[in-house]
């Protein structure tokens, strides 16, 4: 059965769509990471390193549901065999089977949040979810030249024609306890989703966070960020804010475990000494 995490009345279900080796040496993806940081990351997250030192990359989506109400899906995975991600990701994905195992009818999905338009996050978007609005930040649509050239014809055009594309600007509440947050940098219109019960919080990170290295040191840049400085600001600012508010969990597409506790700040940071420094 898929793994779940409960925040207040909302059940968050991790839906694995596939896993496979990253397409380049991981040291090229994080060129500024030190040997000590790699050792610490591998200690914390041994599932994402292979015996020969490659980055083993899980691909996940997350379903948010209060009781038996409508479902919000965050990201749409790598997709079927002919998906846009087929040139580099381990297609075909298994999201339809994982939804069935979780007891989720795709017809009950009413909102699909696309954290960004990279091909491993949009693969099942569209026809699998006939009743769902698909949410994309306006800044993301303004930068289509950065994405797969077939994306407009194969995904965005059909969504527009079906009345299923919903363009948003910045932060907004989606449902009670669920808020969309603009977290640009990885892509111009990257967005994350915060589930907040007051006593507990869960952040669905998208690619704001792609490797445990970025929990060892959130300032570390990932080579495939469009704007590394902005991505760093989004990541460190949001993670710092959550950590200082109390216990929080990260729901991550690419870390070894889908639900990862956010490290708490040191006592000095909690008291305001060095908060925000990395």
Helices and strands as residue ranges (DSSP letters): E 4-7, E 10-21, H 26-29, H 35-44, G 46-48, E 56-66, E 71-74, G 84-87, H 95-101, G 106-108, E 109-113, G 119-121, E 133-137, H 138-141, G 144-146, H 151-151, I 152-156, H 157-161, E 165-168, E 172-175, E 178-182, E 191-196, E 201-204, G 206-208, H 213-216, H 228-245, E 248-251, E 259-261, H 267-270
